[in-house]
Amino acid sequence: IIAVHGIETTSPKTWTAYERDTEPKGRSFYWLKDADMLPSVIKRARIWVFDYNSNYSHNAQTVRIDGLAATLLNCIKDRHDDFESRKFVFIGSCFGGIVVAEVIISRRGLPNQF
């Protein structure tokens, strides 16, 4: 599982929920990693996050969507041994979903190997 956050946020902030929406918010849940959340449902999954500079209001980087997708694909290639015999599940939050879509589109018609 590879989770990609959206604009103007980071991991784990994107993947954290709280008991309540109002103050005090109470206990936080990092649903990608907490033992009683996603790992309890998909027990053998390896869960990765793809972090990138998603700032647009300050310290913004100039990058295209296809550039972020290429960076994510290169990260997967660099960790080939970790992914070799596994299927991919992507989770994209907001703009992260667009990055994931670009990854899928850019791989269309190519061999399954990274």
All heavy atoms as an XYZ file, in Angstrom:
922
protein
N       0.865     -1.170      0.000
C       0.000      0.000      0.000
C       0.906      1.225      0.000
O       1.812      1.322      0.823
C      -0.923      0.011      1.229
C      -1.852     -1.203      1.205
C      -1.716      1.309      1.291
C      -2.680     -1.380      2.458
N       0.649      2.130     -0.931
C       1.410      3.373     -0.998
C       0.413      4.519     -0.894
O      -0.484      4.645     -1.719
C       2.217      3.478     -2.301
C       3.183      2.286     -2.424
C       2.967      4.812     -2.362
C       3.892      2.208     -3.750
N       0.568      5.330      0.149
C      -0.335      6.454      0.393
C       0.348      7.754     -0.038
O       1.513      7.985      0.281
C      -0.712      6.512      1.868
N      -0.397      8.575     -0.769
C       0.134      9.840     -1.287
C      -0.757     10.973     -0.792
O      -1.945     11.020     -1.106
C       0.175      9.828     -2.840
C       0.835     11.099     -3.366
C       0.907      8.589     -3.360
N      -0.189     11.883     -0.013
C      -0.969     12.984      0.558
C      -1.252     14.070     -0.465
O      -0.716     14.071     -1.568
C      -0.271     13.571      1.788
C       1.055     14.215      1.503
N       1.172     15.459      0.959
C       2.319     13.771      1.711
C       2.449     15.786      0.836
N       3.164     14.754      1.280
N      -2.079     15.022     -0.082
C      -2.489     16.107     -0.966
C      -1.659     17.361     -0.790
O      -0.556     17.334     -0.245
N      -2.215     18.471     -1.243
C      -1.533     19.763     -1.220
C      -1.605     20.392      0.172
O      -2.605     20.286      0.867
C      -2.160     20.710     -2.261
C      -1.862     20.185     -3.663
C      -1.652     22.136     -2.109
C      -2.482     21.015     -4.762
N      -0.498     21.041      0.536
C      -0.389     21.822      1.773
C      -0.567     20.958      3.024
O      -1.134     21.385      4.022
C      -1.396     22.988      1.749
C      -1.083     24.129      2.668
C       0.089     25.007      2.226
O       0.430     25.060      1.039
O       0.671     25.655      3.096
N      -0.059     19.749      2.947
C      -0.113     18.848      4.094
C       1.070     17.892      4.041
O       1.912     17.991      3.150
C      -1.458     18.084      4.149
O      -1.548     17.394      5.395
C      -1.604     17.129      2.983
N       1.145     17.012      4.999
C       2.235     16.036      5.090
C       1.673     14.711      5.616
O       0.526     14.621      6.005
C       3.323     16.509      6.074
O       2.727     16.658      7.369
C       3.960     17.812      5.644
N       2.526     13.714      5.627
C       2.229     12.484      6.354
C       2.966     12.616      7.678
O       4.059     13.140      7.701
C       2.756     11.270      5.602
O       2.081     11.109      4.386
N       2.440     12.225      8.791
C       1.193     11.485      8.983
C      -0.054     12.355      9.150
O      -1.146     11.828      9.331
C       1.447     10.699     10.256
C       2.335     11.575     11.061
C       3.219     12.287     10.045
N       0.078     13.665      9.065
C      -1.079     14.543      9.306
C      -2.293     14.147      8.464
O      -3.420     14.098      8.958
C      -0.682     15.996      9.032
C      -1.780     16.994      9.274
C      -1.281     18.410      8.981
C      -2.408     19.409      9.108
N      -1.977     20.751      8.717
N      -2.082     13.871      7.195
C      -3.184     13.501      6.311
C      -3.894     12.242      6.781
O      -5.102     12.108      6.625
C      -2.650     13.279      4.877
O      -2.123     14.510      4.416
C      -3.728     12.795      3.934
N      -3.154     11.331      7.356
C      -3.681     10.005      7.686
C      -4.052      9.874      9.156
O      -4.239      8.772      9.647
C      -2.660      8.942      7.278
C      -2.051      9.244      5.941
C      -0.767      9.616      5.698
C      -2.719      9.248      4.670
N      -0.588      9.841      4.346
C      -1.762      9.626      3.698
C      -4.024      8.974      4.259
C      -2.077      9.719      2.340
C      -4.327      9.077      2.905
C      -3.363      9.438      1.967
N      -4.176     10.995      9.849
C      -4.522     10.995     11.263
C      -5.945     11.509     11.458
O      -6.328     12.526     10.901
C      -3.542     11.879     12.068
O      -2.215     11.366     11.879
C      -3.865     11.869     13.544
N      -6.710     10.778     12.242
C      -8.073     11.183     12.593
C      -8.148     11.309     14.113
O      -7.279     10.811     14.833
C      -9.084     10.155     12.097
N      -9.182     11.972     14.589
C      -9.355     12.178     16.026
C     -10.725     11.689     16.465
O     -11.646     11.581     15.658
C      -9.191     13.665     16.372
C      -7.794     14.157     16.113
C      -7.430     14.677     14.873
C      -6.819     14.068     17.096
C      -6.146     15.099     14.621
C      -5.524     14.482     16.846
C      -5.191     15.000     15.613
O      -3.908     15.406     15.363
N     -10.833     11.421     17.767
C     -12.104     10.952     18.324
C     -13.241     11.932     18.077
O     -14.366     11.539     17.828
C     -11.968     10.726     19.831
C     -11.173      9.504     20.187
C     -11.053      9.310     21.685
O     -10.702     10.274     22.391
O     -11.327      8.187     22.142
N     -12.929     13.239     18.137
C     -13.951     14.265     17.968
C     -13.463     15.339     17.001
O     -12.279     15.596     16.903
C     -14.272     14.921     19.321
C     -14.984     13.989     20.292
C     -15.208     14.649     21.644
N     -13.994     14.926     22.396
C     -13.287     14.010     23.058
N     -13.655     12.759     23.050
N     -12.213     14.352     23.730
N     -14.399     15.979     16.331
C     -14.056     17.069     15.415
C     -13.878     18.399     16.134
O     -13.328     19.336     15.581
C     -15.142     17.231     14.343
C     -15.144     16.074     13.358
O     -14.091     15.447     13.164
O     -16.218     15.816     12.783
N     -14.377     18.498     17.377
C     -14.280     19.738     18.139
C     -13.274     19.572     19.263
O     -12.921     18.455     19.658
C     -15.649     20.112     18.724
O     -16.111     19.042     19.555
C     -16.659     20.372     17.610
N     -12.815     20.693     19.789
C     -11.855     20.670     20.903
C     -12.552     20.265     22.192
O     -13.683     20.676     22.407
C     -11.199     22.047     21.059
C     -10.343     22.451     19.882
C      -9.111     21.583     19.673
O      -8.646     20.936     20.634
O      -8.614     21.546     18.549
N     -11.954     19.530     23.082
C     -10.698     18.823     22.843
C     -10.935     17.632     21.915
O     -11.937     16.937     22.029
C     -10.288     18.357     24.236
C     -11.569     18.218     24.987
C     -12.506     19.250     24.406
N     -10.029     17.430     21.005
C     -10.210     16.411     19.971
C     -10.065     14.986     20.497
O     -10.551     14.053     19.892
C      -9.239     16.637     18.825
C      -9.586     17.882     18.034
C      -8.734     17.998     16.815
C      -9.200     19.194     15.995
N      -8.634     19.217     14.688
N      -9.376     14.838     21.607
C      -9.208     13.505     22.165
C      -8.099     12.729     21.473
O      -7.219     13.289     20.839
N      -8.173     11.433     21.615
C      -7.141     10.526     21.113
C      -7.031     10.611     19.589
O      -8.022     10.720     18.879
C      -7.503      9.103     21.526
C      -6.427      8.115     21.234
C      -6.799      6.746     21.762
N      -6.433      5.812     20.713
C      -6.921      4.618     20.554
N      -7.838      4.171     21.367
N      -6.522      3.844     19.584
N      -5.797     10.547     19.087
C      -5.579     10.533     17.645
C      -5.391      9.100     17.160
O      -4.954      8.229     17.910
C      -4.357     11.369     17.264
O      -3.179     10.793     17.771
N      -5.731      8.880     15.902
C      -5.585      7.574     15.267
C      -4.832      7.763     13.956
O      -5.301      8.470     13.069
C      -6.959      6.967     14.955
C      -7.819      6.772     16.154
C      -8.699      7.776     16.546
C      -7.755      5.608     16.883
C      -9.506      7.612     17.649
C      -8.560      5.438     18.000
C      -9.435      6.441     18.381
N      -3.676      7.142     13.866
C      -2.908      7.161     12.618
C      -3.307      5.900     11.871
O      -2.749      4.845     12.055
C      -1.414      7.215     12.929
C      -0.498      7.324     11.742
C      -0.898      7.891     10.539
C       0.809      6.880     11.829
C      -0.038      7.995      9.458
C       1.681      6.985     10.756
C       1.254      7.533      9.582
O       2.103      7.631      8.508
N      -4.328      6.022     11.030
C      -4.990      4.839     10.528
C      -4.170      4.018      9.556
O      -4.496      2.867      9.288
C      -6.377      5.165      9.981
C      -6.473      6.084      8.814
C      -6.604      7.434      8.855
C      -6.488      5.726      7.442
N      -6.699      7.934      7.581
C      -6.637      6.896      6.691
C      -6.392      4.516      6.765
C      -6.676      6.905      5.313
C      -6.441      4.525      5.384
C      -6.584      5.709      4.680
N      -3.047      4.529      9.057
C      -2.166      3.711      8.220
C      -1.286      2.780      9.048
O      -0.869      1.731      8.555
C      -1.257      4.596      7.365
C      -1.889      5.405      6.252
C      -0.820      6.234      5.556
C      -2.622      4.531      5.261
N      -0.991      3.154     10.278
C      -0.003      2.416     11.063
C      -0.509      1.840     12.386
O       0.026      0.828     12.841
C       1.208      3.315     11.369
C       1.948      3.783     10.159
C       2.850      2.731      9.607
C       3.636      3.257      8.428
N       4.546      2.311      7.869
N      -1.489      2.468     13.018
C      -1.946      1.960     14.314
C      -2.406      0.514     14.177
O      -3.142      0.167     13.247
C      -3.076      2.812     14.879
C      -2.591      4.161     15.403
O      -1.360      4.391     15.393
O      -3.433      4.974     15.812
N      -1.991     -0.316     15.114
C      -2.234     -1.761     15.037
C      -3.710     -2.123     14.907
O      -4.053     -3.128     14.278
C      -1.636     -2.452     16.256
N      -4.602     -1.327     15.472
C      -6.028     -1.648     15.405
C      -6.739     -0.969     14.228
O      -7.959     -0.995     14.138
C      -6.722     -1.297     16.718
C      -6.570      0.169     17.092
O      -5.671      0.844     16.550
O      -7.349      0.637     17.939
N      -5.987     -0.404     13.305
C      -6.578      0.257     12.137
C      -6.247     -0.558     10.873
O      -6.427     -1.753     10.867
C      -6.081      1.702     12.052
C      -6.446      2.550     13.268
S      -8.203      2.643     13.600
C      -8.669      3.960     12.527
N      -5.734      0.044      9.822
C      -5.496     -0.634      8.549
C      -4.653     -1.907      8.690
O      -4.997     -2.929      8.095
C      -4.863      0.330      7.546
C      -4.683     -0.179      6.117
C      -6.025     -0.567      5.497
C      -3.996      0.875      5.265
N      -3.593     -1.915      9.482
C      -2.814     -3.152      9.618
C      -3.616     -4.340     10.178
O      -3.269     -5.491      9.921
C      -1.679     -2.760     10.576
C      -1.522     -1.298     10.363
C      -2.931     -0.784     10.139
N      -4.683     -4.070     10.910
C      -5.492     -5.176     11.427
C      -6.424     -5.741     10.354
O      -6.877     -6.870     10.454
C      -6.317     -4.727     12.641
O      -7.358     -3.859     12.257
N      -6.683     -4.966      9.317
C      -7.568     -5.401      8.237
C      -6.782     -6.101      7.130
O      -7.220     -7.099      6.572
C      -8.348     -4.197      7.659
C      -9.216     -4.613      6.500
C      -9.173     -3.530      8.748
N      -5.612     -5.562      6.819
C      -4.747     -6.139      5.782
C      -3.436     -6.506      6.466
O      -2.473     -5.748      6.453
C      -4.532     -5.144      4.619
C      -5.876     -4.645      4.102
C      -3.745     -5.797      3.498
C      -5.782     -3.557      3.069
N      -3.432     -7.661      7.076
C      -2.374     -8.047      8.011
C      -0.971     -8.137      7.408
O      -0.009     -7.816      8.057
C      -2.749     -9.351      8.689
C      -4.020     -9.215      9.496
C      -4.271    -10.424     10.348
C      -5.579    -10.379     11.079
N      -5.952     -9.182     11.731
N      -0.824     -8.586      6.202
C       0.516     -8.786      5.632
C       0.963     -7.634      4.740
O       2.005     -7.702      4.103
C       0.538    -10.094      4.845
C       0.366    -11.304      5.749
C       0.520    -12.577      5.014
N       1.494    -12.384      3.941
C       1.863    -13.296      3.091
N       1.343    -14.469      3.152
N       2.736    -13.052      2.138
N       0.195     -6.586      4.699
C       0.532     -5.455      3.816
C       1.735     -4.689      4.339
O       1.916     -4.533      5.541
C      -0.664     -4.520      3.694
N       2.518     -4.231      3.414
C       3.556     -3.253      3.734
C       2.963     -1.895      3.378
O       2.436     -1.722      2.284
C       4.823     -3.508      2.935
C       5.506     -4.770      3.364
C       6.818     -4.927      2.667
N       7.438     -6.160      3.104
C       8.421     -6.746      2.470
N       8.918     -6.208      1.380
N       8.937     -7.858      2.927
N       3.057     -0.969      4.289
C       2.422      0.327      4.094
C       3.504      1.399      4.024
O       4.307      1.544      4.944
C       1.411      0.621      5.228
C       0.351     -0.487      5.272
C       0.775      1.989      5.023
C      -0.551     -0.441      6.479
N       3.508      2.121      2.918
C       4.482      3.166      2.661
C       3.748      4.486      2.452
O       2.603      4.498      2.010
C       5.272      2.866      1.387
C       6.046      1.590      1.431
C       5.561      0.335      1.200
C       7.413      1.428      1.733
N       6.551     -0.586      1.337
C       7.715      0.057      1.664
C       8.431      2.325      2.044
C       8.980     -0.444      1.891
C       9.694      1.815      2.270
C       9.957      0.451      2.198
N       4.416      5.580      2.753
C       3.884      6.898      2.406
C       4.884      7.570      1.468
O       6.089      7.410      1.612
C       3.606      7.791      3.637
C       2.478      7.222      4.472
C       4.842      8.001      4.477
N       4.354      8.286      0.498
C       5.178      9.073     -0.415
C       5.024     10.525      0.005
O       3.969     11.126     -0.155
C       4.719      8.867     -1.866
C       5.444      9.733     -2.851
C       6.810      9.583     -3.055
C       4.767     10.684     -3.592
C       7.489     10.373     -3.974
C       5.430     11.488     -4.516
C       6.796     11.324     -4.704
N       6.072     11.055      0.614
C       6.063     12.451      1.055
C       6.800     13.317      0.042
O       7.818     12.904     -0.516
C       6.735     12.592      2.419
C       5.813     12.240      3.564
O       4.625     12.585      3.478
O       6.273     11.630      4.531
N       6.285     14.484     -0.177
C       6.898     15.443     -1.085
C       6.535     16.835     -0.593
O       5.617     16.997      0.218
C       6.423     15.225     -2.529
C       4.927     15.390     -2.691
C       4.384     16.598     -3.102
C       4.056     14.347     -2.391
C       3.009     16.762     -3.234
C       2.680     14.502     -2.517
C       2.171     15.709     -2.933
O       0.824     15.872     -3.049
N       7.248     17.839     -1.064
C       6.959     19.220     -0.685
C       5.667     19.636     -1.387
O       5.655     19.885     -2.584
C       8.107     20.138     -1.091
C       7.828     21.597     -0.803
O       6.736     21.975     -0.401
N       8.814     22.435     -1.017
N       4.581     19.700     -0.632
C       3.286     20.041     -1.220
C       2.857     21.467     -0.885
O       1.699     21.824     -1.068
C       2.216     19.059     -0.721
O       2.010     19.237      0.676
N       3.803     22.259     -0.401
C       3.480     23.650     -0.070
C       3.141     24.436     -1.322
O       3.767     24.273     -2.362
C       4.666     24.334      0.614
C       5.008     23.697      1.936
O       4.159     23.108      2.581
N       6.264     23.794      2.329
N       2.149     25.295     -1.213
C       1.879     26.248     -2.290
C       1.793     27.664     -1.761
O       1.917     28.617     -2.504
C       0.614     25.881     -3.078
C      -0.679     26.027     -2.316
C      -1.360     27.235     -2.267
C      -1.211     24.939     -1.630
C      -2.544     27.362     -1.562
C      -2.396     25.062     -0.926
C      -3.055     26.268     -0.893
O      -4.213     26.387     -0.188
N       1.608     27.820     -0.437
C       1.498     29.164      0.119
C       2.839     29.700      0.629
O       2.982     30.898      0.815
C       0.466     29.188      1.246
O       0.871     28.337      2.303
N       3.805     28.822      0.828
C       5.138     29.236      1.257
C       6.126     28.120      0.905
O       5.765     26.956      0.873
C       5.165     29.513      2.771
C       4.906     28.287      3.593
N       3.650     27.732      3.723
C       5.739     27.495      4.287
C       3.726     26.653      4.489
N       4.979     26.485      4.842
N       7.352     28.473      0.606
C       8.400     27.507      0.250
C       7.941     26.501     -0.809
O       8.291     25.330     -0.763
C       8.902     26.753      1.485
C       9.527     27.662      2.496
O      10.175     28.650      2.149
N       9.312     27.373      3.764
N       7.146     26.976     -1.752
C       6.614     26.086     -2.782
C       7.699     25.688     -3.772
O       8.587     26.470     -4.091
C       5.470     26.771     -3.519
N       7.610     24.462     -4.223
C       8.514     24.013     -5.266
C       7.807     24.126     -6.618
O       6.582     24.156     -6.688
C       8.956     22.574     -5.022
C       7.835     21.550     -5.106
C       8.363     20.132     -4.955
O       9.552     19.881     -5.096
N       7.478     19.201     -4.667
N       8.588     24.218     -7.669
C       8.024     24.211     -9.013
C       8.196     22.804     -9.546
O       9.320     22.345     -9.763
C       8.759     25.216     -9.923
O       8.643     26.511     -9.333
C       8.168     25.225    -11.309
N       7.079     22.131     -9.723
C       7.124     20.747    -10.191
C       5.831     20.449    -10.930
O       4.785     21.021    -10.630
C       7.342     19.767     -9.005
C       6.154     19.772     -8.070
C       7.659     18.380     -9.487
N       5.929     19.570    -11.894
C       4.746     19.152    -12.645
C       4.238     17.826    -12.073
O       4.978     17.104    -11.418
C       5.108     18.982    -14.116
C       5.489     20.292    -14.789
C       6.079     20.074    -16.166
N       5.432     19.007    -16.912
C       4.810     19.172    -18.076
N       4.763     20.365    -18.614
N       4.251     18.154    -18.691
N       2.984     17.537    -12.350
C       2.393     16.288    -11.863
C       3.178     15.100    -12.393
O       3.470     14.157    -11.648
C       0.909     16.194    -12.254
C       0.116     17.271    -11.518
C       0.339     14.812    -11.948
C      -1.303     17.442    -12.007
N       3.556     15.131    -13.665
C       4.307     14.003    -14.214
C       5.680     13.876    -13.547
O       6.226     12.782    -13.438
C       4.410     14.070    -15.729
C       5.070     15.336    -16.264
O       5.246     16.312    -15.504
O       5.390     15.362    -17.468
N       6.219     14.991    -13.072
C       7.486     14.940    -12.338
C       7.338     14.258    -10.992
O       8.197     13.459    -10.591
N       6.257     14.562    -10.287
C       6.003     13.870     -9.012
C       5.755     12.387     -9.238
O       6.239     11.543     -8.481
C       4.810     14.493     -8.290
C       5.048     15.832     -7.621
C       3.737     16.401     -7.093
C       6.056     15.695     -6.494
N       4.997     12.066    -10.293
C       4.736     10.662    -10.610
C       6.043      9.932    -10.921
O       6.257      8.807    -10.464
C       3.760     10.545    -11.773
N       6.926     10.572    -11.672
C       8.222      9.965    -11.995
C       9.052      9.757    -10.736
O       9.724      8.724    -10.584
C       8.976     10.834    -13.001
N       9.006     10.718     -9.819
C       9.734     10.569     -8.557
C       9.200      9.389     -7.759
O       9.971      8.586     -7.219
C       9.643     11.862     -7.726
O      10.206     12.936     -8.484
C      10.369     11.729     -6.399
N       7.881      9.256     -7.686
C       7.276      8.122     -6.983
C       7.684      6.809     -7.648
O       8.077      5.856     -6.971
C       5.754      8.259     -6.944
C       4.965      7.088     -6.360
C       5.467      6.678     -4.993
C       3.481      7.433     -6.320
N       7.626      6.739     -8.976
C       8.041      5.522     -9.674
C       9.507      5.203     -9.419
O       9.876      4.037     -9.247
C       7.775      5.657    -11.171
C       6.320      5.520    -11.582
C       6.132      5.946    -13.028
C       5.835      4.092    -11.369
N      10.360      6.218     -9.378
C      11.776      5.991     -9.079
C      11.971      5.468     -7.668
O      12.834      4.618     -7.429
C      12.592      7.261     -9.307
C      12.797      7.549    -10.770
O      12.819      6.646    -11.602
N      12.930      8.819    -11.110
N      11.167      5.959     -6.723
C      11.243      5.439     -5.354
C      10.873      3.959     -5.322
O      11.508      3.166     -4.624
C      10.318      6.226     -4.430
S      10.852      7.901     -4.076
N       9.852      3.598     -6.097
C       9.447      2.194     -6.164
C      10.555      1.364     -6.802
O      10.892      0.277     -6.311
C       8.121      2.056     -6.943
C       6.986      2.717     -6.153
C       7.810      0.595     -7.246
C       5.691      2.882     -6.936
N      11.146      1.862     -7.881
C      12.249      1.145     -8.538
C      13.425      0.967     -7.594
O      14.053     -0.094     -7.558
C      12.698      1.894     -9.790
C      11.723      1.818    -10.922
C      12.217      2.669    -12.089
C      11.157      2.806    -13.152
N      11.564      3.709    -14.244
N      13.744      2.011     -6.830
C      14.867      1.942     -5.891
C      14.645      0.895     -4.802
O      15.596      0.376     -4.233
C      15.113      3.303     -5.237
C      15.697      4.317     -6.205
O      16.143      3.935     -7.310
O      15.688      5.517     -5.863
N      13.377      0.619     -4.479
C      13.035     -0.369     -3.442
C      12.459     -1.628     -4.082
O      11.623     -2.301     -3.503
C      12.015      0.227     -2.466
C      12.435      1.497     -1.749
C      13.650      1.308     -0.854
N      13.459      0.293      0.135
C      13.368      0.497      1.435
N      13.441      1.702      1.906
N      13.224     -0.509      2.278
N      12.915     -1.948     -5.285
C      12.375     -3.048     -6.077
C      12.221     -4.328     -5.267
O      11.210     -5.025     -5.373
C      13.267     -3.292     -7.297
C      12.785     -4.411     -8.163
N      13.260     -5.683     -8.035
C      11.846     -4.431     -9.142
C      12.643     -6.458     -8.919
N      11.789     -5.717     -9.607
N      13.208     -4.663     -4.446
C      13.149     -5.909     -3.668
C      11.977     -5.926     -2.694
O      11.438     -6.980     -2.387
C      14.456     -6.132     -2.903
C      15.618     -6.418     -3.837
O      15.377     -6.768     -5.019
O      16.773     -6.278     -3.397
N      11.574     -4.760     -2.204
C      10.449     -4.685     -1.279
C       9.109     -4.881     -1.989
O       8.115     -5.236     -1.366
C      10.420     -3.324     -0.562
C      11.613     -3.137      0.355
O      12.069     -4.128      0.948
O      12.094     -2.005      0.473
N       9.071     -4.622     -3.284
C       7.807     -4.652     -4.027
C       7.704     -5.792     -5.032
O       6.657     -5.993     -5.621
C       7.632     -3.332     -4.794
C       7.482     -2.135     -3.921
C       8.520     -1.232     -3.773
C       6.311     -1.909     -3.230
C       8.375     -0.116     -2.967
C       6.160     -0.799     -2.421
C       7.193      0.097     -2.292
N       8.791     -6.539     -5.229
C       8.895     -7.476     -6.339
C       7.708     -8.432     -6.476
O       7.156     -8.597     -7.550
C      10.192     -8.269     -6.223
C      10.457     -9.142     -7.411
C      11.841     -9.754     -7.356
O      12.430     -9.843     -6.262
O      12.322    -10.147     -8.408
N       7.289     -9.056     -5.413
C       6.235    -10.075     -5.518
C       4.902     -9.589     -4.953
O       4.030    -10.391     -4.650
C       6.674    -11.341     -4.786
O       6.837    -11.058     -3.410
N       4.725     -8.301     -4.842
C       3.505     -7.757     -4.239
C       2.685     -6.963     -5.251
O       3.212     -6.380     -6.165
C       3.863     -6.853     -3.063
C       4.549     -7.617     -1.946
C       4.827     -6.709     -0.773
N       5.343     -7.445      0.341
C       4.588     -7.952      1.309
N       3.298     -7.784      1.291
N       5.131     -8.619      2.298
N       1.407     -6.951     -5.007
C       0.508     -6.097     -5.783
C       0.496     -4.718     -5.147
O       0.756     -4.574     -3.963
C      -0.888     -6.687     -5.797
C      -0.954     -8.036     -6.491
C      -2.369     -8.492     -6.631
C      -2.428     -9.882     -7.185
N      -2.275     -9.985     -8.583
N       0.180     -3.701     -5.942
C       0.140     -2.333     -5.455
C      -1.288     -1.921     -5.145
O      -2.206     -2.199     -5.907
C       0.692     -1.359     -6.502
C       2.168     -1.456     -6.700
C       2.704     -2.387     -7.556
C       3.014     -0.612     -6.029
C       4.070     -2.480     -7.744
C       4.372     -0.681     -6.208
C       4.904     -1.631     -7.066
N      -1.436     -1.233     -4.046
C      -2.667     -0.538     -3.711
C      -2.244      0.891     -3.398
O      -1.412      1.121     -2.524
C      -3.387     -1.153     -2.492
C      -4.591     -0.311     -2.097
C      -3.791     -2.590     -2.773
N      -2.784      1.838     -4.142
C      -2.482      3.242     -3.901
C      -3.654      3.887     -3.183
O      -4.809      3.599     -3.476
C      -2.255      3.991     -5.219
C      -0.988      3.632     -5.931
C      -1.003      2.761     -7.002
C       0.218      4.184     -5.537
C       0.166      2.438     -7.674
C       1.396      3.873     -6.190
C       1.367      2.995     -7.269
N      -3.330      4.766     -2.245
C      -4.319      5.614     -1.587
C      -3.880      7.044     -1.849
O      -2.769      7.427     -1.487
C      -4.374      5.357     -0.064
C      -4.691      3.899      0.242
C      -5.381      6.300      0.587
C      -4.541      3.537      1.716
N      -4.731      7.809     -2.494
C      -4.399      9.189     -2.808
C      -5.389     10.132     -2.156
O      -6.590      9.977     -2.318
N      -4.888     11.075     -1.392
C      -5.738     12.083     -0.766
C      -5.648     13.362     -1.579
O      -4.556     13.905     -1.768
C      -5.269     12.335      0.669
O      -5.966     13.414      1.238
N      -6.797     13.832     -2.074
C      -6.856     15.108     -2.790
C      -5.891     15.095     -3.980
O      -5.964     14.223     -4.835
C      -6.570     16.243     -1.812
S      -6.868     17.895     -2.449
N      -4.966     16.015     -4.036
C      -3.985     16.102     -5.119
C      -3.169     14.814     -5.235
O      -2.723     14.451     -6.320
C      -3.071     17.308     -4.878
C      -2.050     17.540     -5.940
C      -2.413     18.103     -7.160
C      -0.733     17.203     -5.731
C      -1.459     18.327     -8.144
C       0.223     17.424     -6.698
C      -0.141     17.983     -7.918
N      -2.998     14.120     -4.125
C      -2.286     12.835     -4.158
C      -2.958     11.843     -5.084
O      -2.298     11.020     -5.713
N      -4.283     11.913     -5.189
C      -5.007     11.047     -6.117
C      -4.662     11.350     -7.563
O      -4.624     10.453     -8.411
N      -4.403     12.619     -7.865
C      -4.004     13.006     -9.221
C      -2.603     12.474     -9.521
O      -2.329     11.990    -10.617
C      -4.088     14.537     -9.393
C      -5.543     14.980     -9.233
C      -3.504     14.980    -10.740
C      -5.737     16.470     -9.157
N      -1.717     12.533     -8.534
C      -0.369     11.974     -8.700
C      -0.461     10.475     -8.950
O       0.189      9.935     -9.849
C       0.521     12.289     -7.474
C       1.867     11.584     -7.586
C       0.708     13.793     -7.320
N      -1.294      9.783     -8.176
C      -1.485      8.341     -8.361
C      -2.033      8.053     -9.758
O      -1.560      7.136    -10.445
C      -2.425      7.766     -7.272
C      -2.863      6.356     -7.612
C      -1.745      7.809     -5.908
N      -3.007      8.832    -10.205
C      -3.561      8.636    -11.548
C      -2.476      8.795    -12.610
O      -2.419      8.018    -13.569
C      -4.703      9.623    -11.791
N      -1.593      9.768    -12.436
C      -0.504      9.977    -13.392
C       0.463      8.789    -13.385
O       0.961      8.388    -14.442
C       0.239     11.278    -13.094
C       1.351     11.599    -14.063
C       0.885     11.807    -15.502
O      -0.253     12.246    -15.715
O       1.682     11.523    -16.421
N       0.725      8.215    -12.221
C       1.570      7.017    -12.139
C       0.944      5.899    -12.974
O       1.610      5.249    -13.778
C       1.758      6.563    -10.676
C       2.322      5.147    -10.602
C       2.659      7.531     -9.924
N      -0.342      5.681    -12.784
C      -1.039      4.606    -13.492
C      -1.052      4.872    -14.997
O      -0.755      3.980    -15.800
C      -2.459      4.432    -12.925
C      -2.363      3.921    -11.479
C      -3.290      3.494    -13.791
C      -3.661      4.015    -10.697
N      -1.364      6.097    -15.392
C      -1.404      6.449    -16.817
C      -0.025      6.295    -17.452
O       0.110      5.775    -18.559
C      -1.940      7.883    -17.007
C      -3.428      7.923    -16.677
C      -1.660      8.405    -18.418
C      -3.991      9.323    -16.526
N       1.014      6.729    -16.744
C       2.367      6.669    -17.308
C       2.868      5.243    -17.464
O       3.756      4.987    -18.271
C       3.341      7.489    -16.458
O       3.570      6.857    -15.217
N       2.293      4.310    -16.720
C       2.701      2.901    -16.801
C       1.840      2.094    -17.769
O       2.155      0.945    -18.051
C       2.632      2.244    -15.419
C       3.576      2.812    -14.391
C       5.008      2.524    -14.671
N       5.230      1.104    -14.793
C       6.297      0.557    -15.367
N       7.229      1.303    -15.869
N       6.425     -0.747    -15.447
N       0.767      2.672    -18.264
C      -0.155      1.956    -19.148
C       0.583      1.430    -20.364
O       1.319      2.148    -21.030
C      -1.282      2.876    -19.603
C      -2.360      2.117    -20.371
C      -3.478      2.994    -20.795
N      -4.154      3.527    -19.615
C      -4.872      4.623    -19.601
N      -4.997      5.326    -20.703
N      -5.465      5.032    -18.509
N       0.386      0.150    -20.635
C       0.981     -0.468    -21.805
C       2.420     -0.909    -21.627
O       3.003     -1.512    -22.514
N       2.998     -0.618    -20.467
C       4.382     -1.018    -20.214
C       4.403     -2.339    -19.446
O       3.434     -2.704    -18.796
C       5.115      0.062    -19.410
C       5.255      1.414    -20.100
C       5.901      2.413    -19.151
C       6.071      1.291    -21.365
N       5.531     -3.052    -19.494
C       5.627     -4.296    -18.718
C       5.409     -4.018    -17.236
O       5.631     -2.905    -16.757
C       7.056     -4.776    -18.964
C       7.558     -3.990    -20.132
C       6.732     -2.743    -20.219
N       5.003     -5.018    -16.493
C       4.733     -4.863    -15.063
C       5.992     -4.651    -14.240
O       5.922     -4.307    -13.090
C       3.973     -6.067    -14.521
C       2.533     -6.073    -15.005
O       1.990     -5.027    -15.337
N       1.946     -7.239    -15.069
N       7.144     -4.889    -14.820
C       8.373     -4.731    -14.070
C       8.692     -3.261    -13.839
O       8.427     -2.415    -14.678
C       9.548     -5.356    -14.813
C       9.426     -6.858    -14.933
C      10.601     -7.413    -15.710
O      11.223     -6.731    -16.504
N      10.907     -8.667    -15.471
N       9.269     -2.983    -12.685
C       9.751     -1.637    -12.392
C      11.226     -1.700    -12.530
O      12.028     -1.089    -12.504
C       9.322     -1.184    -10.993
C       7.904     -0.709    -10.965
C       6.878     -1.574    -10.679
C       7.609      0.599    -11.249
C       5.579     -1.129    -10.655
C       6.301      1.043    -11.240
C       5.287      0.177    -10.930
